[in-house]
Amino acid sequence: MTAQRTAVFEAISCRQQKHQSAEEIYGSVKKHCPGIGFATVYRTLQLFERLGLIRHILLDDGRMRFQIVDSGNAHRHHHLICEVCGEVVDVEEDMLGALEEKLLTENGFTVKDHKLQFFGICKKCAKKQQP
């Protein structure tokens, strides 16, 4: 584990609740490792994803965001995405257990993982839009 890789991992884990883009992670790491290049950060993110330490999500803005993998959860958590301000909120509850069971029973299909994203307007933006 190099100093640069450690810095990348710390940048992700210290802001674990925020879904950071590679550019945002690079900006954080650059403060502590001024000589690091964006390519090094991006390759490190790819390595961490291959190792199962982080995963990416794609949002409607086309930017890949990264987050630490919670090894205690069998599935990814869900996301609430505000279409006004772009805020991403994690929903930890697995709401698809009954559907997964039905898929197994009726189709013999075992779900290993799923991604679920809800798009709408967050509470803050909804409040701003009220007359």
Secondary structure, DSSP 8 states (H G I E B T S, - for coil): --HHHHHHHHHHHHTTTS-EEHHHHHHHHHHH-TT--HHHHHHHHHHHHHTTSEEEEE-TTS-EEEEE--TT-SS--EEEEETTT--EEEE-S-TTHHHHHHHHHHH---------EEEE--HHHHHHH--
